[in-house]
Amino acid sequence: MAAQITTVAQSKELRGLNLIAAHSHITGLGVEPDTLEPKQSSQGLVGQEKARKAAAIILRMVKEGKIAGRAVLIAGPPSTGKTAIAMGMAQSLGEDVPFTMLASSEIFSLEMSKTEALTQAFRKSIGVRIKEESEVIEGEVVEIQIDRSVTGNNKQGKLTIKTTDMETIYDMGSKMIDSMTKEKVMAGDIISIDKASGKISKLGRSYTRSRDYDAMGADTKFLACPDGELQQRREITHTVSLHEIDVINSRTQGFLALFSGDTGEIRSEVRDQINTKVGEWKEEGKATIVPGVLFIDEVHMLDIECFSYINRALEDELAPIVIMASNRGHTRIRGTNYRSPHGLPLDFLDRVVIVTTHAYAPEELQQILSIRASEEDIDVSPNALAFLTKIAQEAGLRYASNLITTSDLLRQKRRAKEVDIDDVQRSFQLFYDPGRSTLLTLSQFVSDFEKRFIGQEGDVTLSFTNGADAMEIS
């Protein structure tokens, strides 16, 4: 007999502004970092070992920059973790690799053409890692002397800064003195000065100047005095997407258009010039192309024009990895009368690598519901968890997950410590699943009030008795 699983909520004192969403418990793909073997339950994902391992292999190649312009389709029934796997990939990519998530219905609701919306989504998923060299002065501040004139307008000063190997005195102007005052730099601080921009960064406090009686904050860092030359050349790396470069170069307000969201349609000439410039940077070694991931959910909602554009865009030199999800089988392609697997054109299916997901086993459903309850800080008894698992098998995992929150509200009303099976039964009676709702509609609602609805031929009856005598109109 299998051991009972008891769900105990983990207390989270500081959640911040992060709300609990459908996939907020997912932190990765849950695979071994070396062998890419999936764990049975890890990082919020349960089961679907084959699909997760396939996603991990694609993820490894994306990180290494070995593939681009490929399409992957995650196909499976509803509530089998297709979007969850995509979210796990997004969490595992890191900050440096672009990841763009797009719902197919967004393409038809934006105030721009379908091809422009897809183009912007593609270019958001391609990163450019730009390398810049800058000269910095880094060392420990020995002494700061500031001389003010009688009127106070002109300020001059001297900065004595040292490393373990050398010590130098620099003259300071009024702007440098203002920056020093703003950063509250004093003797004993380790600072870094960018020679090109004049920006001063306070790195920490020197160990040699630290004293027991010094009043220091909790965030104060103690560092060793730098060694070597005072002036050093450093390489700084920035990663931006091609879409951000497009917006900056196509709008008069520059990068401010990124914050306003009013990007509009961007001319193809601007993109061609940017592609040429990025290609020059790549040849000179100043930039590296980082192919990211574009995830399109409910891809069967796209029409034949969108598929034709994606088919051509994947052949372009600058193309990301396109991952799609669909829960359809043999269905009609939108915009045509043709039917094909998953609602994708056959010529597009030739380019696609298909990863399938399957229905969860009862034990996996129980683990998923337990994870969801922990994410929502809800204690669930073993009997209630078993009942929720039974509901998930018959009515669907999403419906059972929704019952966790409603059952907890009923638990709070009776001031109990954990959600019991009675709370789940009460929620099950109050909130209908699609199957019971359909049966109720067919058996009661339509049969009793079908005259109130418009028929197939457009006929409608405007008078009904409603349990009383009909009103006579003369």
Wavefront OBJ file of the C-alpha trace (Angstrom):
o trace
v 0.000 0.000 0.000
v 1.392 3.351 -1.016
v 2.188 5.800 1.744
v -0.151 8.735 2.144
v 1.117 12.135 1.089
v 0.474 15.044 3.439
v 0.849 18.534 2.049
v 2.401 21.070 4.421
v 2.589 24.682 3.309
v 5.923 26.472 3.340
v 5.701 29.855 5.048
v 6.897 32.752 2.887
v 7.155 35.971 4.841
v 8.309 38.205 1.984
v 6.577 37.479 -1.308
v 6.822 41.032 -2.618
v 4.692 41.867 -5.613
v 4.898 38.358 -7.134
v 1.365 37.022 -7.479
v 0.552 33.310 -7.543
v -0.054 32.350 -11.154
v -0.709 29.044 -12.872
v 3.005 28.379 -13.410
v 4.621 30.491 -10.693
v 5.884 27.347 -8.930
v 8.107 26.355 -11.889
v 11.780 27.268 -11.520
v 13.372 25.104 -14.227
v 13.158 21.883 -16.232
v 14.181 19.671 -13.322
v 17.005 17.790 -15.077
v 20.516 16.806 -14.044
v 22.941 19.533 -15.196
v 25.538 17.082 -16.570
v 23.577 14.153 -18.000
v 20.312 16.053 -18.719
v 18.415 13.130 -17.193
v 15.058 14.376 -15.866
v 14.170 13.893 -12.234
v 10.742 12.487 -11.446
v 9.769 15.630 -9.533
v 12.039 18.666 -9.448
v 11.837 22.460 -9.822
v 8.031 22.366 -9.928
v 7.751 19.877 -12.823
v 6.418 16.348 -12.381
v 6.505 13.506 -14.910
v 6.781 14.035 -18.704
v 10.373 12.758 -18.574
v 10.796 12.299 -22.338
v 9.436 15.751 -23.192
v 11.560 17.410 -20.509
v 14.733 15.655 -21.664
v 14.057 16.710 -25.265
v 13.508 20.301 -24.079
v 16.749 20.145 -22.053
v 18.729 18.994 -25.121
v 17.307 21.887 -27.171
v 18.064 24.241 -24.292
v 21.686 23.086 -24.116
v 22.173 23.723 -27.832
v 20.543 27.171 -27.524
v 22.922 28.127 -24.693
v 25.920 26.998 -26.712
v 24.659 28.892 -29.771
v 24.829 25.798 -31.978
v 21.341 25.967 -33.475
v 19.146 28.719 -34.837
v 16.233 28.914 -37.214
v 14.706 25.659 -35.968
v 11.088 24.981 -35.047
v 9.907 22.687 -32.232
v 6.281 21.696 -31.649
v 5.120 20.519 -28.213
v 1.925 18.585 -28.940
v -0.341 16.898 -26.439
v -3.783 16.872 -24.817
v -4.896 19.778 -22.596
v -3.478 19.919 -19.049
v -0.375 17.873 -19.863
v 2.246 20.544 -19.104
v 3.074 22.024 -22.525
v 3.196 25.624 -21.320
v 4.848 24.476 -18.081
v 7.750 22.971 -20.046
v 8.132 26.237 -21.978
v 8.148 28.198 -18.710
v 10.789 25.824 -17.341
v 12.931 26.514 -20.402
v 12.521 30.262 -19.886
v 13.641 29.955 -16.252
v 16.672 27.848 -17.218
v 17.933 30.063 -20.049
v 19.279 32.799 -17.807
v 19.196 36.557 -18.233
v 21.592 36.677 -21.186
v 19.514 34.634 -23.670
v 16.306 36.319 -24.906
v 13.010 34.496 -24.374
v 9.767 35.847 -25.866
v 6.344 34.374 -25.092
v 3.488 35.064 -27.490
v -0.130 33.908 -27.691
v -1.387 33.362 -31.223
v -4.477 35.494 -30.627
v -2.247 38.530 -29.926
v -1.234 38.613 -33.590
v -4.786 39.519 -34.647
v -5.447 42.100 -31.911
v -2.402 44.366 -32.312
v -2.650 47.671 -34.159
v -0.241 46.532 -36.864
v -0.074 43.959 -39.632
v 0.324 40.284 -38.800
v 3.712 40.045 -40.460
v 4.980 43.121 -38.583
v 3.850 41.644 -35.248
v 5.637 38.378 -36.043
v 8.744 40.247 -37.213
v 8.934 42.168 -33.932
v 8.455 38.929 -31.976
v 11.264 37.284 -33.954
v 13.667 40.191 -33.422
v 12.841 40.385 -29.700
v 14.112 36.799 -29.504
v 17.526 37.545 -31.033
v 20.136 39.097 -28.769
v 23.281 41.022 -29.654
v 26.108 40.756 -27.123
v 28.157 43.921 -27.593
v 31.688 44.179 -26.164
v 33.188 47.523 -25.234
v 36.574 48.401 -23.804
v 36.909 51.242 -21.342
v 39.739 52.697 -19.288
v 39.150 52.846 -15.532
v 41.129 54.110 -12.571
v 40.718 51.813 -9.591
v 42.372 52.082 -6.220
v 42.145 53.075 -2.562
v 41.527 56.724 -1.668
v 44.377 58.036 0.513
v 43.391 61.699 0.817
v 40.932 64.193 -0.669
v 41.791 67.939 -0.617
v 39.184 70.476 -1.739
v 39.992 74.207 -2.111
v 37.083 76.633 -2.459
v 37.283 80.227 -3.623
v 35.960 83.118 -1.550
v 32.739 83.282 -3.576
v 32.304 79.501 -3.532
v 31.774 79.218 -7.291
v 35.123 77.722 -8.259
v 36.168 74.482 -6.598
v 39.453 72.723 -7.116
v 40.958 69.758 -5.393
v 43.438 66.924 -5.394
v 42.744 63.212 -5.107
v 45.427 60.901 -3.798
v 44.749 57.306 -4.799
v 46.933 54.218 -4.538
v 47.290 50.515 -5.181
v 49.698 48.140 -3.488
v 52.297 48.962 -6.162
v 51.923 52.709 -6.803
v 50.398 55.979 -5.598
v 49.301 58.973 -7.730
v 47.795 62.421 -7.204
v 45.081 63.613 -9.624
v 43.685 67.136 -10.014
v 39.917 67.395 -9.639
v 37.521 69.901 -11.200
v 34.149 71.052 -9.931
v 32.214 68.200 -11.622
v 34.500 65.551 -10.168
v 34.225 67.111 -6.719
v 30.414 67.121 -6.983
v 30.466 63.441 -7.953
v 32.741 62.642 -5.015
v 30.417 64.489 -2.650
v 27.346 62.740 -4.072
v 28.898 59.289 -3.640
v 30.144 60.283 -0.125
v 33.671 59.158 -0.922
v 36.148 59.427 1.952
v 39.660 58.267 2.729
v 39.863 54.487 2.912
v 37.218 53.799 0.229
v 37.920 51.624 -2.807
v 36.614 53.493 -5.867
v 36.518 53.053 -9.637
v 36.518 56.016 -12.057
v 35.518 55.619 -15.721
v 37.821 57.920 -17.691
v 35.449 58.283 -20.662
v 32.320 59.292 -18.747
v 33.814 60.397 -15.434
v 31.440 58.140 -13.515
v 32.586 57.293 -9.994
v 31.596 53.940 -8.465
v 32.141 53.199 -4.796
v 33.174 49.534 -4.592
v 33.665 49.183 -0.835
v 35.872 49.944 2.145
v 39.533 49.013 2.558
v 40.486 46.426 5.166
v 43.410 48.587 6.306
v 41.127 51.502 7.191
v 38.462 49.462 8.989
v 38.279 50.206 12.737
v 36.154 48.800 15.510
v 34.756 52.239 16.289
v 33.786 53.025 12.656
v 30.022 53.237 12.179
v 29.342 50.986 9.188
v 26.088 49.823 7.676
v 25.133 46.204 7.138
v 25.723 46.509 3.386
v 29.301 47.797 3.666
v 31.804 45.609 1.795
v 35.396 45.327 2.957
v 37.875 44.802 0.132
v 41.614 44.389 -0.167
v 43.581 47.222 -1.708
v 43.880 46.648 -5.494
v 47.270 45.690 -6.890
v 48.998 46.510 -10.154
v 48.537 49.662 -12.229
v 46.016 52.339 -11.314
v 44.799 52.695 -14.902
v 43.368 49.512 -16.365
v 41.496 48.550 -19.544
v 38.323 46.566 -18.930
v 35.909 44.828 -21.252
v 32.216 45.537 -20.617
v 29.521 43.347 -22.213
v 25.966 44.504 -22.927
v 23.205 42.269 -24.306
v 20.307 43.908 -26.167
v 17.729 42.512 -28.559
v 17.512 43.420 -32.230
v 14.026 44.831 -31.630
v 15.374 47.274 -29.044
v 17.983 48.474 -31.544
v 15.217 48.812 -34.162
v 13.067 50.971 -31.884
v 15.942 53.196 -30.786
v 16.936 53.922 -34.399
v 13.412 54.335 -35.813
v 11.873 56.745 -33.291
v 12.735 60.368 -32.582
v 12.454 59.793 -28.822
v 15.010 56.972 -29.053
v 15.078 54.462 -26.222
v 12.155 56.211 -24.473
v 9.852 54.532 -27.008
v 10.725 51.207 -25.360
v 9.099 52.394 -22.121
v 6.036 53.953 -23.740
v 5.324 50.791 -25.731
v 4.367 52.792 -28.825
v 6.781 51.094 -31.217
v 4.431 51.005 -34.224
v 5.512 49.563 -37.550
v 9.217 49.807 -38.321
v 10.397 50.306 -41.893
v 12.304 47.475 -43.529
v 15.066 49.894 -44.573
v 15.884 50.579 -40.912
v 16.114 46.860 -40.176
v 18.345 46.266 -43.202
v 20.759 48.984 -42.069
v 20.831 47.539 -38.540
v 21.465 44.026 -39.864
v 24.361 45.357 -41.936
v 25.832 47.202 -38.935
v 25.456 44.210 -36.633
v 27.142 42.069 -39.291
v 30.078 44.520 -39.349
v 30.346 44.381 -35.549
v 30.355 40.594 -35.741
v 33.169 40.580 -38.315
v 35.212 43.031 -36.227
v 34.719 40.957 -33.087
v 32.777 43.705 -31.304
v 29.487 41.802 -31.106
v 28.154 38.257 -30.927
v 24.738 37.093 -32.116
v 22.773 35.265 -29.400
v 19.856 33.253 -30.875
v 17.059 33.175 -28.313
v 13.724 31.397 -28.027
v 10.307 32.479 -29.330
v 7.448 30.518 -27.743
v 4.089 30.638 -29.550
v 1.231 29.166 -27.519
v -1.920 27.782 -29.189
v -0.141 27.852 -32.561
v -3.153 26.319 -34.354
v -4.867 29.718 -34.002
v -2.485 31.220 -36.591
v -3.725 31.423 -40.180
v -2.087 30.315 -43.414
v -0.494 33.751 -43.976
v 1.288 33.623 -40.617
v 2.561 30.100 -41.275
v 3.865 31.198 -44.674
v 5.766 34.080 -43.071
v 7.237 31.904 -40.277
v 8.276 29.345 -42.886
v 10.294 31.998 -44.716
v 11.583 33.729 -41.553
v 13.148 30.491 -40.296
v 15.401 30.490 -43.377
v 16.772 33.947 -42.556
v 20.314 34.333 -41.252
v 19.067 36.028 -38.077
v 16.442 33.615 -36.758
v 15.704 32.363 -33.211
v 14.509 28.958 -32.023
v 10.718 28.839 -32.442
v 8.921 26.612 -29.930
v 5.189 26.111 -30.440
v 2.463 24.376 -28.451
v -0.808 22.886 -29.690
v -3.468 20.641 -28.190
v -5.234 19.913 -31.495
v -5.131 16.684 -33.450
v -6.257 16.513 -37.084
v -7.928 19.892 -37.559
v -8.578 22.614 -40.121
v -5.869 25.130 -40.963
v -7.211 28.581 -40.205
v -7.868 30.556 -43.382
v -8.280 27.447 -45.560
v -10.542 24.426 -45.953
v -7.644 21.996 -45.620
v -7.185 19.739 -42.616
v -3.787 18.682 -41.319
v -2.156 17.335 -38.125
v -2.122 19.879 -35.281
v -3.542 22.562 -37.604
v -0.148 23.245 -39.233
v 0.434 23.183 -43.023
v 2.206 20.064 -44.251
v 5.131 21.994 -45.752
v 5.649 23.692 -42.382
v 5.416 20.381 -40.501
v 8.461 19.169 -42.466
v 10.600 21.758 -40.628
v 9.205 20.964 -37.173
v 10.666 18.648 -34.556
v 7.680 17.302 -32.593
v 7.812 16.632 -28.837
v 4.749 14.898 -27.396
v 3.259 15.007 -23.923
v 0.920 12.418 -22.430
v -1.730 12.314 -19.733
v -0.485 12.262 -16.146
v -0.678 9.169 -13.959
v -2.684 9.394 -10.689
v 0.512 9.557 -8.612
v 1.831 12.431 -10.739
v -1.464 14.302 -10.425
v -1.251 13.972 -6.658
v 2.276 15.378 -6.618
v 1.289 18.314 -8.836
v -1.674 19.185 -6.613
v 0.567 18.940 -3.556
v 3.049 21.372 -5.138
v 0.243 23.788 -6.042
v -1.105 23.704 -2.501
v 2.363 24.447 -1.101
v 2.764 27.330 -3.553
v -0.501 28.850 -2.311
v 0.426 28.297 1.382
v -2.477 25.904 1.949
v -2.394 22.830 4.217
v -4.354 19.937 2.718
v -5.196 16.701 4.568
v -4.300 13.350 2.939
v -7.988 12.474 2.390
v -8.698 15.832 0.741
v -5.611 15.443 -1.470
v -6.744 11.963 -2.539
v -10.206 13.327 -3.372
v -8.685 16.195 -5.387
v -6.595 13.639 -7.280
v -9.743 11.681 -8.128
v -11.398 14.890 -9.362
v -8.312 15.707 -11.465
v -8.520 12.279 -13.122
v -12.169 12.665 -14.059
v -12.708 16.436 -14.483
v -9.244 17.775 -15.314
v -6.136 19.021 -13.526
v -6.950 22.719 -13.962
v -10.372 22.298 -12.393
v -8.901 20.412 -9.426
v -6.233 23.107 -8.967
v -8.921 25.789 -8.854
v -10.762 23.867 -6.147
v -7.744 24.157 -3.828
v -8.255 27.899 -3.321
v -12.051 27.717 -2.978
v -11.748 24.851 -0.491
v -9.307 26.901 1.560
v -11.820 29.764 1.750
v -14.384 27.332 3.145
v -11.763 26.073 5.595
v -11.176 29.612 6.830
v -14.901 30.037 7.425
v -15.007 27.094 9.837
v -11.592 28.102 11.301
v -9.900 24.779 10.776
v -6.150 24.207 10.463
v -6.190 22.335 7.152
v -8.450 21.707 4.192
v -10.514 18.565 4.782
v -12.474 16.367 2.412
v -15.728 18.101 3.437
v -14.382 21.443 2.174
v -13.457 19.906 -1.183
v -16.877 18.241 -1.476
v -18.607 21.541 -0.757
v -16.500 23.315 -3.418
v -17.219 20.463 -5.835
v -20.947 21.058 -5.357
v -20.688 24.844 -5.681
v -18.425 25.015 -8.741
v -19.160 22.872 -11.780
v -16.608 21.315 -14.083
v -17.203 21.494 -17.880
v -18.576 17.941 -18.034
v -21.264 18.425 -15.390
v -22.063 21.901 -16.686
v -22.691 20.508 -20.174
v -24.924 17.728 -18.867
v -26.891 20.215 -16.778
v -27.295 22.521 -19.746
v -28.492 19.765 -22.030
v -30.859 18.152 -19.555
v -32.409 21.182 -17.841
v -31.486 24.586 -19.141
v -31.932 24.162 -22.898
v -34.956 21.914 -22.648
v -36.807 24.303 -20.326
v -35.873 27.614 -21.918
v -34.946 26.776 -25.506
v -37.673 29.096 -26.784
v -35.724 32.075 -25.437
v -32.756 31.327 -27.732
v -32.312 32.117 -31.402
v -32.722 28.957 -33.478
v -30.653 27.659 -36.383
v -32.858 29.492 -38.876
v -32.666 32.760 -36.968
v -36.201 32.415 -35.499
v -36.831 33.642 -31.976
v -39.940 33.624 -29.758
v -40.295 36.831 -27.789
v -43.195 35.718 -25.577
v -43.059 33.082 -22.851
v -45.262 32.361 -19.858
v -42.644 31.944 -17.093
v -45.040 29.875 -15.010
v -47.968 32.291 -15.304
v -50.600 33.280 -17.823
v -49.263 34.979 -20.927
v -49.872 38.716 -21.164
v -52.426 39.672 -23.782
v -51.585 42.551 -26.109
v -54.522 44.070 -27.974
l 1 2 3 4 5 6 7 8 9 10 11 12 13 14 15 16 17 18 19 20 21 22 23 24 25 26 27 28 29 30 31 32 33 34 35 36 37 38 39 40 41 42 43 44 45 46 47 48 49 50 51 52 53 54 55 56 57 58 59 60 61 62 63 64 65 66 67 68 69 70 71 72 73 74 75 76 77 78 79 80 81 82 83 84 85 86 87 88 89 90 91 92 93 94 95 96 97 98 99 100 101 102 103 104 105 106 107 108 109 110 111 112 113 114 115 116 117 118 119 120 121 122 123 124 125 126 127 128 129 130 131 132 133 134 135 136 137 138 139 140 141 142 143 144 145 146 147 148 149 150 151 152 153 154 155 156 157 158 159 160 161 162 163 164 165 166 167 168 169 170 171 172 173 174 175 176 177 178 179 180 181 182 183 184 185 186 187 188 189 190 191 192 193 194 195 196 197 198 199 200 201 202 203 204 205 206 207 208 209 210 211 212 213 214 215 216 217 218 219 220 221 222 223 224 225 226 227 228 229 230 231 232 233 234 235 236 237 238 239 240 241 242 243 244 245 246 247 248 249 250 251 252 253 254 255 256 257 258 259 260 261 262 263 264 265 266 267 268 269 270 271 272 273 274 275 276 277 278 279 280 281 282 283 284 285 286 287 288 289 290 291 292 293 294 295 296 297 298 299 300 301 302 303 304 305 306 307 308 309 310 311 312 313 314 315 316 317 318 319 320 321 322 323 324 325 326 327 328 329 330 331 332 333 334 335 336 337 338 339 340 341 342 343 344 345 346 347 348 349 350 351 352 353 354 355 356 357 358 359 360 361 362 363 364 365 366 367 368 369 370 371 372 373 374 375 376 377 378 379 380 381 382 383 384 385 386 387 388 389 390 391 392 393 394 395 396 397 398 399 400 401 402 403 404 405 406 407 408 409 410 411 412 413 414 415 416 417 418 419 420 421 422 423 424 425 426 427 428 429 430 431 432 433 434 435 436 437 438 439 440 441 442 443 444 445 446 447 448 449 450 451 452 453 454 455 456 457 458 459 460 461 462 463 464 465 466 467 468 469 470 471 472 473 474
